[in-house]
Amino acid sequence: MADEPATTANGPSVAGQEKEKKQLILNAFVMNTPCHLAPGLWRHPKNKTDQYKKLSFWTDLAQLLDKGGFHAMFIADVLGPYDVYKGPANTVPVLSSGSQYPVSDPLYLVPSMAAATKNLIFGVTASLTYDKPYALARRLSTLDQLTEGRFAWNIVTSSLDSAARNHGLKEQIPHDQRYEIAHEYLEVLYKLWKGSFRDDAVVADRETGTYIASDAVRPIYHKGKYFEVPGPHICEPSPQRTPFLFQAGISQAGNGFGGKHGEAIFIGGQTPEVVRKTVENIRAMAHREGRNPDHIKILLGITIVVAATDDEAVAKRDEYVRYADAEGALALFGGWTGIDISSYGDDEDFNFNDSEKLRPLLRRWSPIVPGTDNLPWTKRRLIKYITVGGLQPKIVGGPTTVADELERWTDLSGVDGFNIAHIVNPGTFEDIIEHLLPELQRRGLFRANPEKEGATAREVFIGSSSLPPDHPGSKYRWRAGEKVPKYQLQEDYPAQVAL
């Protein structure tokens, strides 16, 4: 398959023909923990997340999603507990609810799930703030090898102060500086993945006894503001060379980083109109970086409660709320916002408090949360909203209602698909496969089958076997026939040294 992304049915229509509907990308949004975005729901009868420590839980889930047609499993991660609520540094509120605590390393799940599936992509969150580029490059290359290219990396920089403290820092690195570091970090990774092994380096010739050509591996000689990495990469090239690159973040610095590096970007937002602004900003950032904005897939985080009818879905949602853990919900809110609201009464209107952080947050938030006009924001209302899917937009209804809403969101916001959070796992995904996907397929909004069995992540999402030419990482590629990679000829690099 060519490096340039292929034209798809979602592209411009041919004159005289009606433009086909955009087929949605649907990912299952999960986490290696008892409760991801539904605090307390680990004890619901249709929830098995208390079994998250067993590989069988994950391989069963992967097979369900693979057979159901989901594009990917997107696994979140954090490197510290949510300890702001009733804090500082208080983990007690998350203990009963299992609210993203405890949380195990998601990377170790991937090989087993890949071996149990044929087409499902595995997008895994891994922070670059506390890991050295050389070590992380090795782990991610290994996963790309073991999944045969069905692997994507969700790039994050880590925002929790609890993570910073437990990794030896007094406080978190300032937000914009984290992204400055991240830009150089990615440059190091591109050089290791793309520029230290020539495309034809691995010959594996049994007759001559040559595994790697002697002139086809080269140091990268990186020396920058934050990192000094001589190279070469310790792993041979994996199927994608560079794992497919997810990125999550809606800040200006995050959008800039995503516009430059991201191939699929995970965003949030409460209304299609608000989300459209984020989508347009990301695509504008990509254009300024010299990239084709359409080469980036943008996915919205969303929560879906679906059943055979609208009434059944509403009843299901109401049942979920009865299992909610209030302390866990407020702990999540504290971790996401950095605001401890433990001192406020359950029915105290936050709009009339004197918090310099809380009032501005709610003034921005209240007008864009559907159904909350002129209603007071209190702890009680916040708990009810968070416990069924966190701060993400929520769709509750039968197949027609939910499909209508997803189609409306897509048309108005310009997103390419959705990361769907679960309330119960695997129950939420079973409901979507049974009730929603057939309706989306009937409308031409979701694929009936994968286009190619065993396709790599990059092939699935953007129709390319490697980084497109307009991606900044592509300039580091060491092509067959080149004595030295072109990027080293264009910069001040020392002569090749013996390895």
SEGUGU-831575 format. One record per residue (C-alpha): residue in one letter; z, x, y. Coordinates in Angstrom, 2 decimals, always signed. Example, Ala and Ser with C-alpha at 12.3 -4.5 7.8 and 13.67 -1.06 7.14 Angstrom:
<'A', <+7.80, +12.30, -4.50>>
<'S', <+7.14, +13.67, -1.06>>
This chain:
<'M', <+0.00, +0.00, +0.00>>
<'A', <-0.85, +1.28, +3.46>>
<'D', <+1.74, +2.59, +5.90>>
<'E', <+0.72, +0.03, +8.53>>
<'P', <+2.38, -3.37, +7.94>>
<'A', <-0.06, -5.84, +6.44>>
<'T', <-1.23, -8.94, +8.24>>
<'T', <+0.51, -11.94, +6.72>>
<'A', <+0.10, -15.69, +6.74>>
<'N', <+2.55, -15.71, +9.66>>
<'G', <+0.13, -13.81, +11.88>>
<'P', <-2.45, -15.21, +14.30>>
<'S', <-4.51, -18.08, +12.96>>
<'V', <-8.24, -17.81, +12.49>>
<'A', <-10.32, -19.77, +14.98>>
<'G', <-10.70, -23.34, +13.80>>
<'Q', <-7.82, -23.09, +11.35>>
<'E', <-4.31, -24.37, +11.86>>
<'K', <-1.72, -21.62, +12.05>>
<'E', <+0.42, -21.59, +8.92>>
<'K', <+4.13, -22.10, +9.23>>
<'K', <+6.33, -19.03, +9.34>>
<'Q', <+7.94, -18.50, +5.97>>
<'L', <+11.63, -17.82, +6.36>>
<'I', <+13.49, -14.75, +5.17>>
<'L', <+16.75, -15.85, +3.55>>
<'N', <+19.54, -13.40, +2.73>>
<'A', <+22.92, -14.09, +1.14>>
<'F', <+25.66, -12.72, +3.41>>
<'V', <+28.64, -11.49, +1.38>>
<'M', <+31.45, -8.93, +1.39>>
<'N', <+33.38, -7.00, -1.26>>
<'T', <+36.65, -8.79, -0.53>>
<'P', <+38.49, -12.03, -1.41>>
<'C', <+37.48, -13.84, +1.81>>
<'H', <+34.63, -12.97, +4.12>>
<'L', <+34.19, -15.72, +6.76>>
<'A', <+36.29, -18.51, +5.24>>
<'P', <+39.95, -17.43, +5.35>>
<'G', <+42.00, -18.94, +2.57>>
<'L', <+39.02, -20.36, +0.65>>
<'W', <+39.38, -17.78, -2.13>>
<'R', <+41.51, -20.37, -3.96>>
<'H', <+38.94, -23.18, -3.84>>
<'P', <+37.82, -24.32, -7.35>>
<'K', <+34.17, -23.37, -6.67>>
<'N', <+35.07, -19.96, -5.35>>
<'K', <+35.24, -16.89, -7.59>>
<'T', <+35.73, -14.21, -4.95>>
<'D', <+39.15, -13.36, -6.33>>
<'Q', <+37.05, -11.73, -9.08>>
<'Y', <+35.37, -9.38, -6.58>>
<'K', <+36.84, -6.38, -8.42>>
<'K', <+34.74, -7.08, -11.54>>
<'L', <+31.14, -5.93, -11.85>>
<'S', <+30.34, -9.09, -13.80>>
<'F', <+31.08, -11.18, -10.69>>
<'W', <+28.50, -9.20, -8.73>>
<'T', <+25.84, -9.00, -11.42>>
<'D', <+26.14, -12.76, -12.02>>
<'L', <+25.77, -13.41, -8.30>>
<'A', <+22.81, -11.04, -8.02>>
<'Q', <+21.03, -12.76, -10.91>>
<'L', <+21.67, -16.19, -9.38>>
<'L', <+20.14, -15.09, -6.06>>
<'D', <+17.27, -13.25, -7.75>>
<'K', <+16.26, -16.24, -9.86>>
<'G', <+16.76, -18.57, -6.90>>
<'G', <+14.31, -16.61, -4.78>>
<'F', <+16.60, -15.16, -2.09>>
<'H', <+15.08, -12.12, -0.42>>
<'A', <+18.23, -10.02, -0.26>>
<'M', <+21.96, -9.76, -0.65>>
<'F', <+23.35, -8.48, +2.64>>
<'I', <+26.80, -6.92, +2.16>>
<'A', <+29.14, -6.54, +5.13>>
<'D', <+31.89, -3.95, +5.34>>
<'V', <+34.77, -2.78, +7.53>>
<'L', <+36.74, +0.47, +7.42>>
<'G', <+40.09, -0.85, +8.63>>
<'P', <+42.16, -4.06, +8.51>>
<'Y', <+42.19, -6.77, +11.19>>
<'D', <+45.59, -5.98, +12.68>>
<'V', <+45.49, -7.20, +16.31>>
<'Y', <+47.00, -10.67, +15.78>>
<'K', <+50.81, -10.49, +15.99>>
<'G', <+50.29, -6.76, +16.43>>
<'P', <+49.82, -4.08, +17.22>>
<'A', <+48.91, -2.66, +13.82>>
<'N', <+50.13, -5.70, +11.86>>
<'T', <+48.30, -6.44, +8.61>>
<'V', <+50.63, -9.21, +7.39>>
<'P', <+48.52, -12.15, +8.75>>
<'V', <+45.54, -11.22, +6.56>>
<'L', <+47.45, -10.77, +3.32>>
<'S', <+47.79, -14.36, +2.05>>
<'S', <+44.33, -15.42, +3.16>>
<'G', <+42.52, -12.32, +1.91>>
<'S', <+40.65, -12.24, +5.24>>
<'Q', <+38.41, -9.21, +4.78>>
<'Y', <+41.41, -7.45, +3.25>>
<'P', <+41.62, -5.78, +0.85>>
<'V', <+38.01, -4.61, +0.95>>
<'S', <+36.36, -2.25, -1.53>>
<'D', <+33.39, +0.06, -1.01>>
<'P', <+30.17, -1.96, -1.38>>
<'L', <+27.86, +0.96, -2.22>>
<'Y', <+29.20, +1.28, -5.76>>
<'L', <+28.11, -2.28, -6.59>>
<'V', <+24.43, -1.72, -6.00>>
<'P', <+23.15, +0.19, -9.07>>
<'S', <+24.58, -2.33, -11.54>>
<'M', <+23.19, -5.28, -9.61>>
<'A', <+19.79, -3.62, -9.30>>
<'A', <+19.68, -3.02, -13.05>>
<'A', <+20.41, -6.72, -13.65>>
<'T', <+17.66, -8.04, -11.33>>
<'K', <+13.93, -7.72, -10.70>>
<'N', <+13.23, -8.52, -7.07>>
<'L', <+16.43, -8.94, -5.06>>
<'I', <+16.89, -6.45, -2.21>>
<'F', <+20.34, -5.00, -1.52>>
<'G', <+21.20, -4.44, +2.12>>
<'V', <+24.51, -2.61, +2.41>>
<'T', <+26.62, -1.85, +5.46>>
<'A', <+27.67, +1.78, +5.87>>
<'S', <+29.17, +3.18, +9.06>>
<'L', <+27.92, +6.47, +10.43>>
<'T', <+30.90, +7.08, +12.73>>
<'Y', <+33.20, +8.71, +10.17>>
<'D', <+30.66, +10.21, +7.76>>
<'K', <+28.63, +13.39, +8.16>>
<'P', <+24.84, +12.87, +8.14>>
<'Y', <+24.22, +15.29, +5.28>>
<'A', <+26.66, +13.48, +2.96>>
<'L', <+25.53, +9.97, +3.85>>
<'A', <+21.86, +10.92, +3.48>>
<'R', <+22.59, +11.96, -0.10>>
<'R', <+24.39, +8.73, -1.01>>
<'L', <+21.71, +6.51, +0.49>>
<'S', <+18.88, +8.47, -1.13>>
<'T', <+20.64, +8.12, -4.48>>
<'L', <+20.87, +4.36, -4.07>>
<'D', <+17.21, +4.13, -3.08>>
<'Q', <+16.37, +6.07, -6.25>>
<'L', <+18.55, +3.97, -8.57>>
<'T', <+17.28, +0.67, -7.14>>
<'E', <+13.66, +1.90, -7.27>>
<'G', <+13.35, +1.22, -3.57>>
<'R', <+15.08, -2.16, -3.44>>
<'F', <+17.66, -0.84, -1.01>>
<'A', <+18.33, -1.28, +2.69>>
<'W', <+20.96, +0.32, +4.90>>
<'N', <+22.73, -1.77, +7.55>>
<'I', <+23.55, +0.75, +10.27>>
<'V', <+26.86, +0.20, +12.08>>
<'T', <+29.04, +2.39, +14.27>>
<'S', <+32.46, +0.75, +13.52>>
<'S', <+34.43, -1.03, +16.24>>
<'L', <+37.93, -1.47, +14.81>>
<'D', <+40.74, +0.63, +16.26>>
<'S', <+42.47, +0.44, +12.87>>
<'A', <+39.50, +2.29, +11.36>>
<'A', <+39.61, +4.95, +14.07>>
<'R', <+43.33, +5.57, +13.56>>
<'N', <+42.95, +5.88, +9.80>>
<'H', <+40.12, +8.38, +10.23>>
<'G', <+42.17, +10.71, +12.38>>
<'L', <+41.41, +9.46, +15.90>>
<'K', <+43.94, +8.29, +18.47>>
<'E', <+41.59, +5.50, +19.53>>
<'Q', <+38.08, +4.29, +18.93>>
<'I', <+35.17, +6.30, +20.36>>
<'P', <+33.83, +4.45, +23.45>>
<'H', <+31.14, +1.91, +22.61>>
<'D', <+28.15, +3.47, +24.36>>
<'Q', <+29.09, +6.97, +23.18>>
<'R', <+29.08, +5.72, +19.58>>
<'Y', <+25.46, +4.70, +20.04>>
<'E', <+24.60, +8.01, +21.69>>
<'I', <+25.97, +9.75, +18.61>>
<'A', <+24.11, +7.28, +16.38>>
<'H', <+20.73, +8.17, +17.93>>
<'E', <+21.19, +11.84, +17.07>>
<'Y', <+22.60, +10.94, +13.65>>
<'L', <+19.38, +9.06, +12.82>>
<'E', <+17.29, +12.00, +14.00>>
<'V', <+19.13, +14.22, +11.49>>
<'L', <+18.58, +11.70, +8.71>>
<'Y', <+14.87, +11.36, +9.46>>
<'K', <+14.48, +15.13, +9.28>>
<'L', <+16.32, +15.27, +5.95>>
<'W', <+14.54, +12.28, +4.41>>
<'K', <+11.06, +12.78, +5.83>>
<'G', <+10.78, +16.40, +6.85>>
<'S', <+12.51, +18.70, +4.39>>
<'F', <+10.42, +17.84, +1.30>>
<'R', <+6.63, +17.78, +1.53>>
<'D', <+5.03, +14.59, +0.21>>
<'D', <+3.69, +16.43, -2.85>>
<'A', <+6.79, +18.61, -3.38>>
<'V', <+7.87, +17.15, -6.73>>
<'V', <+5.26, +17.97, -9.38>>
<'A', <+7.41, +17.79, -12.55>>
<'D', <+4.77, +19.71, -14.51>>
<'R', <+6.03, +20.29, -18.05>>
<'E', <+3.15, +22.64, -18.92>>
<'T', <+3.86, +25.12, -16.11>>
<'G', <+7.60, +24.51, -16.06>>
<'T', <+7.49, +23.65, -12.36>>
<'Y', <+9.63, +20.80, -11.12>>
<'I', <+9.26, +21.38, -7.37>>
<'A', <+6.55, +23.47, -5.71>>
<'S', <+7.98, +26.68, -4.28>>
<'D', <+6.43, +26.17, -0.82>>
<'A', <+7.27, +22.49, -0.47>>
<'V', <+10.95, +22.42, +0.53>>
<'R', <+12.08, +23.60, +3.93>>
<'P', <+15.23, +23.62, +6.09>>
<'I', <+15.34, +21.25, +9.05>>
<'Y', <+17.26, +23.55, +11.42>>
<'H', <+18.82, +20.71, +13.40>>
<'K', <+21.09, +21.77, +16.25>>
<'G', <+22.05, +19.05, +18.72>>
<'K', <+24.89, +17.84, +20.94>>
<'Y', <+26.90, +16.34, +18.08>>
<'F', <+25.50, +17.78, +14.84>>
<'E', <+24.30, +21.07, +13.44>>
<'V', <+22.61, +20.63, +10.07>>
<'P', <+20.38, +23.37, +8.65>>
<'G', <+19.17, +21.40, +5.61>>
<'P', <+17.20, +20.95, +3.48>>
<'H', <+18.06, +17.58, +1.99>>
<'I', <+19.91, +17.91, -1.31>>
<'C', <+18.07, +14.96, -2.92>>
<'E', <+14.41, +14.79, -3.81>>
<'P', <+12.45, +12.04, -2.02>>
<'S', <+13.36, +8.51, -3.03>>
<'P', <+10.82, +5.68, -3.36>>
<'Q', <+11.07, +4.73, +0.32>>
<'R', <+12.01, +8.21, +1.58>>
<'T', <+13.90, +6.43, +4.38>>
<'P', <+15.78, +3.37, +3.11>>
<'F', <+14.78, +0.19, +4.90>>
<'L', <+16.80, +0.04, +8.12>>
<'F', <+18.90, -2.96, +9.05>>
<'Q', <+20.93, -2.97, +12.22>>
<'A', <+23.55, -5.37, +13.51>>
<'G', <+24.61, -5.76, +17.12>>
<'I', <+23.91, -7.83, +20.24>>
<'S', <+25.26, -5.56, +23.01>>
<'Q', <+22.80, -3.89, +25.36>>
<'A', <+23.41, -0.52, +23.68>>
<'G', <+23.11, -2.15, +20.27>>
<'N', <+19.87, -3.87, +21.20>>
<'G', <+18.49, -0.58, +22.50>>
<'F', <+19.42, +1.18, +19.28>>
<'G', <+17.93, -1.63, +17.20>>
<'G', <+14.77, -1.72, +19.27>>
<'K', <+14.23, +1.97, +18.58>>
<'H', <+15.37, +2.32, +14.96>>
<'G', <+15.87, -1.08, +13.34>>
<'E', <+13.32, -2.67, +11.02>>
<'A', <+15.37, -5.85, +10.51>>
<'I', <+18.08, -6.80, +12.97>>
<'F', <+21.01, -9.12, +12.29>>
<'I', <+22.15, -11.08, +15.35>>
<'G', <+24.53, -13.89, +16.28>>
<'G', <+24.36, -16.77, +18.73>>
<'Q', <+25.49, -20.37, +19.03>>
<'T', <+22.33, -22.08, +20.28>>
<'P', <+18.61, -21.42, +19.80>>
<'E', <+18.19, -20.93, +23.56>>
<'V', <+20.83, -18.20, +23.67>>
<'V', <+19.42, -16.55, +20.55>>
<'R', <+15.90, -16.55, +22.04>>
<'K', <+17.14, -14.37, +24.90>>
<'T', <+18.50, -11.86, +22.40>>
<'V', <+15.27, -11.95, +20.38>>
<'E', <+13.16, -11.38, +23.48>>
<'N', <+15.42, -8.54, +24.62>>
<'I', <+15.17, -6.76, +21.25>>
<'R', <+11.39, -7.10, +21.16>>
<'A', <+11.15, -5.86, +24.76>>
<'M', <+13.27, -2.84, +23.80>>
<'A', <+10.95, -2.15, +20.87>>
<'H', <+7.90, -2.34, +23.14>>
<'R', <+9.47, +0.17, +25.56>>
<'E', <+10.01, +2.50, +22.60>>
<'G', <+6.29, +2.32, +21.80>>
<'R', <+6.74, +0.10, +18.78>>
<'N', <+4.96, -3.08, +17.82>>
<'P', <+7.64, -5.74, +18.43>>
<'D', <+6.31, -7.77, +15.51>>
<'H', <+7.19, -4.94, +13.13>>
<'I', <+10.86, -5.92, +13.55>>
<'K', <+12.31, -8.85, +11.60>>
<'I', <+15.18, -10.61, +13.38>>
<'L', <+17.70, -12.55, +11.30>>
<'L', <+20.37, -14.92, +12.55>>
<'G', <+23.78, -15.25, +10.94>>
<'I', <+24.39, -18.88, +10.03>>
<'T', <+26.63, -21.06, +7.85>>
<'I', <+25.16, -23.90, +5.78>>
<'V', <+27.04, -26.66, +3.99>>
<'V', <+24.47, -28.69, +2.05>>
<'A', <+24.72, -31.44, -0.55>>
<'A', <+22.52, -34.23, -1.87>>
<'T', <+23.20, -36.40, +1.21>>
<'D', <+24.55, -35.98, +4.73>>
<'D', <+27.73, -37.88, +3.86>>
<'E', <+28.40, -35.72, +0.82>>
<'A', <+27.90, -32.56, +2.88>>
<'V', <+30.34, -33.74, +5.56>>
<'A', <+32.89, -34.62, +2.88>>
<'K', <+32.43, -31.18, +1.36>>
<'R', <+32.97, -29.51, +4.73>>
<'D', <+36.13, -31.54, +5.31>>
<'E', <+37.42, -30.55, +1.89>>
<'Y', <+36.84, -26.88, +2.71>>
<'V', <+38.95, -27.20, +5.85>>
<'R', <+41.92, -28.36, +3.76>>
<'Y', <+41.98, -24.97, +2.04>>
<'A', <+41.92, -23.04, +5.31>>
<'D', <+44.49, -20.41, +6.16>>
<'A', <+45.42, -20.56, +9.85>>
<'E', <+46.95, -17.10, +10.06>>
<'G', <+43.90, -15.57, +8.44>>
<'A', <+41.58, -17.31, +10.90>>
<'L', <+43.54, -16.08, +13.91>>
<'A', <+43.65, -12.58, +12.44>>
<'L', <+39.85, -12.58, +12.17>>
<'F', <+39.57, -13.79, +15.78>>
<'G', <+41.88, -10.99, +16.89>>
<'G', <+39.83, -8.40, +15.04>>
<'W', <+36.51, -9.66, +16.40>>
<'T', <+37.66, -9.96, +20.02>>
<'G', <+40.59, -7.55, +20.33>>
<'I', <+42.70, -10.46, +21.65>>
<'D', <+46.10, -11.42, +20.23>>
<'I', <+46.71, -15.16, +20.80>>
<'S', <+49.94, -15.35, +18.79>>
<'S', <+52.03, -16.10, +21.90>>
<'Y', <+50.21, -19.37, +22.66>>
<'G', <+51.19, -22.80, +21.38>>
<'D', <+48.97, -24.59, +18.85>>
<'D', <+47.73, -27.13, +21.43>>
<'E', <+47.87, -25.00, +24.56>>
<'D', <+44.56, -25.05, +26.46>>
<'F', <+43.32, -21.47, +26.71>>
<'N', <+41.26, -22.36, +29.77>>
<'F', <+44.45, -22.54, +31.83>>
<'N', <+46.11, -19.31, +30.72>>
<'D', <+46.13, -16.13, +32.74>>
<'S', <+44.71, -13.75, +30.12>>
<'E', <+42.18, -11.39, +31.67>>
<'K', <+40.37, -11.17, +28.32>>
<'L', <+40.66, -14.68, +26.88>>
<'R', <+39.60, -16.85, +29.82>>
<'P', <+36.33, -15.02, +30.52>>
<'L', <+35.52, -15.05, +26.79>>
<'L', <+36.00, -18.81, +26.51>>
<'R', <+34.13, -19.51, +29.74>>
<'R', <+31.12, -17.72, +28.25>>
<'W', <+31.60, -19.25, +24.81>>
<'S', <+32.50, -22.91, +25.46>>
<'P', <+29.21, -24.01, +27.09>>
<'I', <+27.14, -22.67, +24.21>>
<'V', <+29.14, -23.99, +21.22>>
<'P', <+27.53, -27.34, +20.33>>
<'G', <+29.82, -30.36, +20.55>>
<'T', <+32.53, -28.69, +22.63>>
<'D', <+31.63, -29.90, +26.13>>
<'N', <+34.74, -30.64, +28.22>>
<'L', <+37.02, -30.19, +25.21>>
<'P', <+40.01, -27.85, +25.42>>
<'W', <+39.98, -24.68, +23.35>>
<'T', <+43.30, -24.37, +21.55>>
<'K', <+44.56, -22.42, +18.60>>
<'R', <+44.27, -25.54, +16.47>>
<'R', <+40.60, -26.09, +17.36>>
<'L', <+39.81, -22.40, +17.02>>
<'I', <+41.29, -22.34, +13.52>>
<'K', <+39.24, -25.36, +12.44>>
<'Y', <+36.04, -23.81, +13.79>>
<'I', <+36.53, -20.33, +12.32>>
<'T', <+37.66, -21.31, +8.82>>
<'V', <+34.25, -22.66, +7.83>>
<'G', <+31.95, -19.72, +8.49>>
<'G', <+33.59, -17.76, +11.27>>
<'L', <+31.98, -17.78, +14.73>>
<'Q', <+28.48, -18.37, +13.38>>
<'P', <+26.49, -21.58, +14.07>>
<'K', <+27.00, -24.16, +11.36>>
<'I', <+24.65, -26.70, +9.80>>
<'V', <+26.13, -29.50, +7.67>>
<'G', <+23.97, -32.09, +5.95>>
<'G', <+21.62, -33.08, +3.19>>
<'P', <+18.40, -31.18, +2.42>>
<'T', <+16.31, -32.93, +5.07>>
<'T', <+18.91, -32.51, +7.82>>
<'V', <+19.48, -28.83, +7.09>>
<'A', <+15.77, -28.05, +6.74>>
<'D', <+15.06, -29.84, +10.03>>
<'E', <+17.71, -27.75, +11.76>>
<'L', <+16.50, -24.44, +10.31>>
<'E', <+12.97, -25.31, +11.38>>
<'R', <+14.19, -26.19, +14.88>>
<'W', <+16.16, -22.96, +15.17>>
<'T', <+13.16, -20.94, +14.04>>
<'D', <+10.75, -22.64, +16.44>>
<'L', <+13.04, -22.44, +19.48>>
<'S', <+14.65, -19.04, +18.95>>
<'G', <+11.83, -16.98, +17.44>>
<'V', <+13.96, -15.58, +14.60>>
<'D', <+12.29, -14.63, +11.33>>
<'G', <+15.03, -15.85, +9.01>>
<'F', <+18.73, -16.16, +8.35>>
<'N', <+21.70, -14.32, +6.86>>
<'I', <+23.54, -17.20, +5.20>>
<'A', <+27.31, -16.90, +4.95>>
<'H', <+29.18, -18.50, +2.09>>
<'I', <+32.22, -20.72, +2.26>>
<'V', <+32.67, -20.56, -1.50>>
<'N', <+30.94, -18.02, -3.69>>
<'P', <+28.86, -18.66, -5.75>>
<'G', <+29.22, -22.37, -4.88>>
<'T', <+27.56, -22.18, -1.47>>
<'F', <+24.53, -20.34, -2.87>>
<'E', <+24.29, -22.69, -5.87>>
<'D', <+24.16, -25.64, -3.45>>
<'I', <+21.45, -23.98, -1.35>>
<'I', <+19.33, -23.18, -4.40>>
<'E', <+19.71, -26.70, -5.81>>
<'H', <+19.38, -28.78, -2.65>>
<'L', <+17.83, -26.80, +0.21>>
<'L', <+15.27, -24.38, -1.18>>
<'P', <+13.09, -27.06, -2.84>>
<'E', <+12.86, -28.87, +0.52>>
<'L', <+11.98, -25.66, +2.37>>
<'Q', <+9.33, -24.87, -0.23>>
<'R', <+7.89, -28.38, +0.06>>
<'R', <+7.45, -27.76, +3.78>>
<'G', <+5.88, -24.36, +3.28>>
<'L', <+8.87, -22.64, +4.92>>
<'F', <+10.00, -20.60, +1.93>>
<'R', <+8.17, -18.63, -0.74>>
<'A', <+7.68, -20.10, -4.18>>
<'N', <+7.60, -16.66, -5.82>>
<'P', <+7.73, -13.01, -4.70>>
<'E', <+4.31, -11.64, -3.79>>
<'K', <+4.87, -8.53, -5.91>>
<'E', <+7.43, -8.02, -8.66>>
<'G', <+9.76, -5.10, -8.06>>
<'A', <+8.57, -4.53, -4.49>>
<'T', <+10.57, -2.16, -2.33>>
<'A', <+12.67, -3.46, +0.54>>
<'R', <+10.16, -2.30, +3.14>>
<'E', <+7.28, -3.93, +1.26>>
<'V', <+9.18, -7.21, +1.06>>
<'F', <+10.24, -7.37, +4.69>>
<'I', <+7.35, -5.81, +6.63>>
<'G', <+4.58, -5.20, +4.07>>
<'S', <+4.67, -1.41, +4.28>>
<'S', <+5.45, +1.27, +1.70>>
<'S', <+6.94, +3.67, +4.26>>
<'L', <+8.02, +3.80, +7.89>>
<'P', <+5.16, +2.49, +10.07>>
<'P', <+3.44, +5.05, +12.31>>
<'D', <+4.99, +3.54, +15.44>>
<'H', <+8.55, +4.04, +14.13>>
<'P', <+10.30, +7.12, +15.62>>
<'G', <+11.27, +8.37, +12.17>>
<'S', <+7.65, +8.65, +11.06>>
<'K', <+6.96, +11.70, +13.22>>
<'Y', <+9.16, +13.82, +10.95>>
<'R', <+7.04, +13.22, +7.85>>
<'W', <+5.86, +16.40, +6.09>>
<'R', <+2.49, +15.43, +4.68>>
<'A', <+0.71, +16.91, +1.69>>
<'G', <-1.55, +19.78, +2.72>>
<'E', <+0.60, +20.84, +5.67>>
<'K', <+2.17, +24.28, +5.45>>
<'V', <+4.83, +23.28, +7.98>>
<'P', <+5.79, +19.77, +9.12>>
<'K', <+4.17, +18.97, +12.44>>
<'Y', <+7.48, +18.21, +14.17>>
<'Q', <+8.56, +21.82, +13.59>>
<'L', <+5.34, +23.13, +15.14>>
<'Q', <+5.89, +21.00, +18.21>>
<'E', <+9.43, +22.23, +18.83>>
<'D', <+11.15, +25.61, +18.94>>
<'Y', <+11.94, +26.17, +15.27>>
<'P', <+12.65, +29.49, +13.55>>
<'A', <+10.39, +30.86, +10.86>>
<'Q', <+10.95, +29.57, +7.32>>
<'V', <+13.80, +31.24, +5.50>>
<'A', <+14.21, +31.74, +1.77>>
<'L', <+16.14, +28.94, +0.10>>
